[in-house]
Amino acid sequence: MRVLLPLPLLLLLGCGPCEDGASCAVDDGVFFAYEPAGWDGQTPLPALIFAHGWGGSPEGYAAKSSVRDPFSDAGVLLILPEGAGGGWDVMEGRQGRDEVAFIESVLDRAAEDWPVDTDRVTVGGFSLGASLAYKVGCEVGAARFAAVAPMSGGYWSPMPTECAGGPVPLRHVHGLADDTWPYDGGRSFGDGFTQTGAEQNVEMWRDHVGCGDAIESLPPDVETCTRWTECGVDVQLCTHEKGHTRV
């Protein structure tokens, strides 16, 4: 005789441990996590939660060796959450998914299935994903994250005037020739949403963490970086000559 199980029980039976490279479900979404090569299965792992840009996907990022290999080589657990409908509800006044709660649930679930070093978790993102990184870093901050790493994106106007989360280091990377999210911001979209500039975002963060005006230029590499030296935490703005991406 065939027995039909109730849906809640079926869901519970399907919630096994997350596996390397497989889709892992949490409330309101999914994520993928990629273990570093050669990991012994026991050593605590620093982690990067990195949010894709508009129209992107975790699978698309994971397929790029230029994305995965550097973190694998550094011994980092790469966690790639999936945006709802290919994006993130990060604009002020939008009534979609609670993205901050979603990212926290991703971290909670990852820490259940991997020995995540919770003192070394960075939240980052590209383009619209950078908006999410700023939002999470501002609202949650040092309570759960060790650094914020936005790339080629930032806040939408109006920017927040204060952050509830404790100060964490910031490294913002932006292309000077970016015409998708211009370095100086200013592009507007429907419903009055306007992109803010890289320097505006870093200035807001400097105010948040209590920076002074003193700066230093770091030795140029792929990017040219300015570091504010009178902050309680490390704050950097790094630029390159390319566009929305460095390729």
C-alpha positions as a Markdown table, in Angstrom:
| # | Residue | x | y | z |
|---|---|---|---|---|
| 1 | Met | 0.0 | 0.0 | 0.0 |
| 2 | Arg | 1.3 | 3.4 | -0.9 |
| 3 | Val | 1.5 | 5.8 | 2.0 |
| 4 | Leu | 1.4 | 9.6 | 1.3 |
| 5 | Leu | 3.5 | 11.6 | 3.7 |
| 6 | Pro | 2.4 | 15.1 | 4.7 |
| 7 | Leu | 4.4 | 17.9 | 3.0 |
| 8 | Pro | 6.1 | 19.2 | 6.2 |
| 9 | Leu | 7.5 | 15.7 | 6.8 |
| 10 | Leu | 8.7 | 15.4 | 3.2 |
| 11 | Leu | 10.5 | 18.7 | 3.6 |
| 12 | Leu | 12.2 | 17.6 | 6.8 |
| 13 | Leu | 13.3 | 14.3 | 5.2 |
| 14 | Gly | 14.8 | 16.3 | 2.3 |
| 15 | Cys | 16.9 | 18.6 | 4.5 |
| 16 | Gly | 20.1 | 16.6 | 4.8 |
| 17 | Pro | 23.5 | 18.1 | 5.3 |
| 18 | Cys | 24.7 | 20.6 | 2.7 |
| 19 | Glu | 27.3 | 19.3 | 0.4 |
| 20 | Asp | 30.2 | 20.9 | -1.5 |
| 21 | Gly | 28.9 | 22.5 | -4.7 |
| 22 | Ala | 25.3 | 21.5 | -4.2 |
| 23 | Ser | 22.2 | 23.6 | -3.7 |
| 24 | Cys | 21.4 | 24.1 | -0.1 |
| 25 | Ala | 18.0 | 25.4 | 1.0 |
| 26 | Val | 17.2 | 27.9 | 3.7 |
| 27 | Asp | 14.2 | 30.0 | 4.5 |
| 28 | Asp | 13.3 | 32.1 | 1.4 |
| 29 | Gly | 16.1 | 30.8 | -0.8 |
| 30 | Val | 19.1 | 28.7 | -1.6 |
| 31 | Phe | 22.9 | 29.0 | -1.6 |
| 32 | Phe | 25.9 | 27.0 | -2.9 |
| 33 | Ala | 29.1 | 26.5 | -0.9 |
| 34 | Tyr | 32.5 | 25.5 | -2.3 |
| 35 | Glu | 35.2 | 24.0 | -0.1 |
| 36 | Pro | 38.9 | 24.9 | -0.7 |
| 37 | Ala | 40.9 | 22.3 | -2.5 |
| 38 | Gly | 42.8 | 20.0 | -0.1 |
| 39 | Trp | 40.8 | 20.8 | 2.9 |
| 40 | Asp | 41.1 | 18.1 | 5.6 |
| 41 | Gly | 37.4 | 18.2 | 6.5 |
| 42 | Gln | 38.1 | 19.4 | 10.0 |
| 43 | Thr | 40.2 | 22.6 | 10.1 |
| 44 | Pro | 38.0 | 25.7 | 10.8 |
| 45 | Leu | 37.4 | 27.7 | 7.6 |
| 46 | Pro | 37.3 | 31.4 | 7.0 |
| 47 | Ala | 34.3 | 32.2 | 4.7 |
| 48 | Leu | 33.3 | 34.7 | 2.1 |
| 49 | Ile | 29.6 | 35.2 | 1.4 |
| 50 | Phe | 29.5 | 36.8 | -2.0 |
| 51 | Ala | 26.4 | 38.1 | -3.7 |
| 52 | His | 26.1 | 38.1 | -7.5 |
| 53 | Gly | 25.1 | 41.0 | -9.6 |
| 54 | Trp | 21.7 | 41.6 | -11.3 |
| 55 | Gly | 20.8 | 38.7 | -13.6 |
| 56 | Gly | 23.7 | 36.7 | -12.3 |
| 57 | Ser | 23.7 | 33.3 | -10.5 |
| 58 | Pro | 25.8 | 31.3 | -8.1 |
| 59 | Glu | 26.4 | 28.7 | -10.7 |
| 60 | Gly | 27.7 | 31.3 | -13.2 |
| 61 | Tyr | 30.2 | 32.5 | -10.6 |
| 62 | Ala | 31.2 | 29.0 | -9.6 |
| 63 | Ala | 32.0 | 28.1 | -13.2 |
| 64 | Lys | 34.7 | 30.7 | -13.4 |
| 65 | Ser | 38.1 | 29.6 | -12.2 |
| 66 | Ser | 39.0 | 33.2 | -11.8 |
| 67 | Val | 36.4 | 33.5 | -9.1 |
| 68 | Arg | 36.8 | 30.1 | -7.3 |
| 69 | Asp | 40.5 | 29.4 | -7.5 |
| 70 | Pro | 41.9 | 32.4 | -5.5 |
| 71 | Phe | 39.6 | 31.6 | -2.6 |
| 72 | Ser | 40.3 | 27.9 | -2.8 |
| 73 | Asp | 44.0 | 28.5 | -2.8 |
| 74 | Ala | 43.6 | 30.8 | 0.2 |
| 75 | Gly | 41.7 | 28.1 | 2.1 |
| 76 | Val | 38.4 | 30.0 | 2.1 |
| 77 | Leu | 34.9 | 28.5 | 2.0 |
| 78 | Leu | 33.2 | 30.4 | -0.8 |
| 79 | Ile | 29.5 | 30.8 | -0.1 |
| 80 | Leu | 27.3 | 32.0 | -3.1 |
| 81 | Pro | 23.7 | 32.9 | -2.2 |
| 82 | Glu | 21.1 | 33.1 | -4.9 |
| 83 | Gly | 19.1 | 36.3 | -5.5 |
| 84 | Ala | 15.4 | 36.2 | -5.8 |
| 85 | Gly | 14.5 | 36.5 | -9.5 |
| 86 | Gly | 18.1 | 37.2 | -10.3 |
| 87 | Gly | 18.4 | 40.2 | -8.0 |
| 88 | Trp | 18.3 | 41.6 | -4.5 |
| 89 | Asp | 15.6 | 43.7 | -2.8 |
| 90 | Val | 18.0 | 46.3 | -1.4 |
| 91 | Met | 16.4 | 49.6 | -2.4 |
| 92 | Glu | 14.7 | 51.7 | 0.4 |
| 93 | Gly | 11.0 | 51.0 | 0.5 |
| 94 | Arg | 11.0 | 47.8 | -1.5 |
| 95 | Gln | 8.8 | 45.1 | 0.1 |
| 96 | Gly | 10.4 | 42.0 | -1.2 |
| 97 | Arg | 12.5 | 39.4 | 0.6 |
| 98 | Asp | 14.2 | 40.4 | 3.8 |
| 99 | Glu | 17.7 | 40.1 | 2.3 |
| 100 | Val | 19.6 | 40.7 | 5.6 |
| 101 | Ala | 17.7 | 37.9 | 7.3 |
| 102 | Phe | 18.3 | 35.7 | 4.3 |
| 103 | Ile | 22.0 | 36.3 | 4.4 |
| 104 | Glu | 22.1 | 35.6 | 8.1 |
| 105 | Ser | 20.2 | 32.3 | 7.6 |
| 106 | Val | 22.7 | 31.4 | 4.9 |
| 107 | Leu | 25.5 | 31.9 | 7.4 |
| 108 | Asp | 23.7 | 30.0 | 10.1 |
| 109 | Arg | 23.1 | 27.0 | 7.8 |
| 110 | Ala | 26.7 | 27.0 | 6.4 |
| 111 | Ala | 28.0 | 27.0 | 10.0 |
| 112 | Glu | 25.9 | 23.9 | 10.7 |
| 113 | Asp | 27.5 | 21.9 | 7.9 |
| 114 | Trp | 31.0 | 23.3 | 7.8 |
| 115 | Pro | 33.3 | 24.3 | 10.7 |
| 116 | Val | 33.1 | 28.0 | 9.8 |
| 117 | Asp | 35.5 | 30.3 | 11.7 |
| 118 | Thr | 32.8 | 32.8 | 12.7 |
| 119 | Asp | 35.5 | 35.4 | 13.5 |
| 120 | Arg | 36.6 | 35.4 | 9.9 |
| 121 | Val | 33.5 | 35.8 | 7.8 |
| 122 | Thr | 33.4 | 38.5 | 5.0 |
| 123 | Val | 30.3 | 39.6 | 3.2 |
| 124 | Gly | 30.9 | 40.9 | -0.3 |
| 125 | Gly | 29.1 | 41.4 | -3.6 |
| 126 | Phe | 29.4 | 42.6 | -7.2 |
| 127 | Ser | 27.2 | 45.5 | -8.6 |
| 128 | Leu | 23.7 | 45.0 | -7.1 |
| 129 | Gly | 25.3 | 42.4 | -4.9 |
| 130 | Ala | 27.6 | 45.2 | -3.6 |
| 131 | Ser | 24.5 | 47.0 | -2.5 |
| 132 | Leu | 23.5 | 44.0 | -0.5 |
| 133 | Ala | 27.0 | 43.7 | 1.0 |
| 134 | Tyr | 26.8 | 47.4 | 2.2 |
| 135 | Lys | 23.3 | 46.8 | 3.6 |
| 136 | Val | 24.3 | 43.7 | 5.5 |
| 137 | Gly | 27.5 | 45.2 | 6.8 |
| 138 | Cys | 25.7 | 48.3 | 7.9 |
| 139 | Glu | 22.8 | 46.6 | 9.6 |
| 140 | Val | 24.6 | 43.6 | 11.1 |
| 141 | Gly | 28.2 | 44.7 | 11.2 |
| 142 | Ala | 30.7 | 43.3 | 13.7 |
| 143 | Ala | 28.2 | 41.1 | 15.4 |
| 144 | Arg | 28.7 | 38.5 | 12.6 |
| 145 | Phe | 31.1 | 39.8 | 10.0 |
| 146 | Ala | 34.8 | 40.6 | 10.0 |
| 147 | Ala | 34.9 | 42.7 | 6.8 |
| 148 | Val | 32.7 | 44.1 | 4.0 |
| 149 | Ala | 34.0 | 43.8 | 0.4 |
| 150 | Pro | 31.8 | 45.5 | -2.2 |
| 151 | Met | 32.8 | 45.7 | -5.9 |
| 152 | Ser | 31.5 | 47.9 | -8.7 |
| 153 | Gly | 28.4 | 48.9 | -6.8 |
| 154 | Gly | 27.0 | 50.5 | -3.6 |
| 155 | Tyr | 24.1 | 52.1 | -2.0 |
| 156 | Trp | 21.1 | 53.5 | -3.8 |
| 157 | Ser | 20.0 | 57.0 | -3.0 |
| 158 | Pro | 19.0 | 57.9 | -0.3 |
| 159 | Met | 21.8 | 56.5 | 1.6 |
| 160 | Pro | 21.5 | 55.6 | 5.3 |
| 161 | Thr | 22.5 | 58.2 | 7.8 |
| 162 | Glu | 23.6 | 55.7 | 10.4 |
| 163 | Cys | 24.3 | 52.0 | 10.8 |
| 164 | Ala | 23.0 | 49.7 | 13.6 |
| 165 | Gly | 25.9 | 47.3 | 13.2 |
| 166 | Gly | 29.3 | 47.7 | 14.9 |
| 167 | Pro | 32.2 | 49.0 | 12.8 |
| 168 | Val | 33.9 | 46.5 | 10.5 |
| 169 | Pro | 36.7 | 46.9 | 7.9 |
| 170 | Leu | 35.7 | 47.9 | 4.3 |
| 171 | Arg | 37.5 | 47.4 | 1.0 |
| 172 | His | 35.5 | 49.0 | -1.9 |
| 173 | Val | 36.8 | 48.2 | -5.4 |
| 174 | His | 35.5 | 50.2 | -8.4 |
| 175 | Gly | 36.5 | 50.7 | -12.1 |
| 176 | Leu | 37.1 | 54.3 | -13.1 |
| 177 | Ala | 35.6 | 53.5 | -16.6 |
| 178 | Asp | 32.5 | 51.7 | -15.2 |
| 179 | Asp | 29.5 | 52.7 | -17.3 |
| 180 | Thr | 27.1 | 50.3 | -15.6 |
| 181 | Trp | 27.6 | 51.6 | -12.1 |
| 182 | Pro | 29.6 | 54.8 | -12.7 |
| 183 | Tyr | 32.3 | 55.6 | -10.3 |
| 184 | Asp | 30.6 | 58.9 | -9.5 |
| 185 | Gly | 27.1 | 57.3 | -9.5 |
| 186 | Gly | 24.2 | 59.3 | -10.9 |
| 187 | Arg | 22.4 | 56.7 | -13.0 |
| 188 | Ser | 18.7 | 56.5 | -12.2 |
| 189 | Phe | 16.2 | 53.8 | -12.8 |
| 190 | Gly | 12.4 | 53.4 | -12.4 |
| 191 | Asp | 10.7 | 54.5 | -9.2 |
| 192 | Gly | 13.4 | 57.1 | -8.6 |
| 193 | Phe | 16.2 | 54.8 | -7.6 |
| 194 | Thr | 19.6 | 56.4 | -8.2 |
| 195 | Gln | 23.0 | 54.9 | -7.9 |
| 196 | Thr | 25.5 | 56.6 | -5.5 |
| 197 | Gly | 29.2 | 57.0 | -6.2 |
| 198 | Ala | 32.1 | 55.0 | -4.8 |
| 199 | Glu | 33.5 | 57.9 | -2.9 |
| 200 | Gln | 30.1 | 58.7 | -1.4 |
| 201 | Asn | 29.8 | 55.1 | -0.1 |
| 202 | Val | 33.3 | 55.1 | 1.4 |
| 203 | Glu | 32.7 | 58.5 | 3.0 |
| 204 | Met | 29.5 | 57.2 | 4.6 |
| 205 | Trp | 31.5 | 54.2 | 5.9 |
| 206 | Arg | 34.3 | 56.5 | 7.2 |
| 207 | Asp | 31.7 | 58.5 | 9.2 |
| 208 | His | 30.2 | 55.2 | 10.5 |
| 209 | Val | 33.5 | 53.9 | 11.8 |
| 210 | Gly | 34.9 | 57.2 | 13.0 |
| 211 | Cys | 37.7 | 57.9 | 10.5 |
| 212 | Gly | 39.9 | 60.9 | 10.5 |
| 213 | Asp | 41.2 | 62.6 | 7.3 |
| 214 | Ala | 44.7 | 61.1 | 7.2 |
| 215 | Ile | 45.3 | 58.7 | 4.3 |
| 216 | Glu | 48.0 | 56.7 | 2.7 |
| 217 | Ser | 48.5 | 55.3 | -0.8 |
| 218 | Leu | 49.2 | 51.6 | -1.0 |
| 219 | Pro | 51.8 | 50.3 | -3.5 |
| 220 | Pro | 49.9 | 49.9 | -6.8 |
| 221 | Asp | 49.2 | 46.4 | -8.0 |
| 222 | Val | 46.1 | 45.4 | -10.1 |
| 223 | Glu | 44.3 | 48.2 | -8.3 |
| 224 | Thr | 45.4 | 51.5 | -6.8 |
| 225 | Cys | 44.2 | 51.7 | -3.2 |
| 226 | Thr | 43.8 | 54.5 | -0.7 |
| 227 | Arg | 43.7 | 53.6 | 3.0 |
| 228 | Trp | 42.4 | 55.9 | 5.8 |
| 229 | Thr | 44.8 | 55.6 | 8.6 |
| 230 | Glu | 42.9 | 57.2 | 11.5 |
| 231 | Cys | 40.1 | 54.7 | 11.8 |
| 232 | Gly | 39.3 | 52.1 | 14.4 |
| 233 | Val | 39.2 | 49.6 | 11.5 |
| 234 | Asp | 40.8 | 49.3 | 8.1 |
| 235 | Val | 39.0 | 51.3 | 5.3 |
| 236 | Gln | 40.1 | 51.2 | 1.7 |
| 237 | Leu | 39.0 | 52.5 | -1.6 |
| 238 | Cys | 40.6 | 50.7 | -4.5 |
| 239 | Thr | 40.3 | 51.6 | -8.2 |
| 240 | His | 41.3 | 50.2 | -11.5 |
| 241 | Glu | 41.2 | 51.6 | -15.1 |
| 242 | Lys | 38.7 | 49.1 | -16.5 |
| 243 | Gly | 34.9 | 49.1 | -16.6 |
| 244 | His | 32.3 | 47.3 | -14.6 |
| 245 | Thr | 34.7 | 44.3 | -14.4 |
| 246 | Arg | 38.4 | 44.1 | -14.8 |
| 247 | Val | 38.2 | 41.8 | -17.8 |
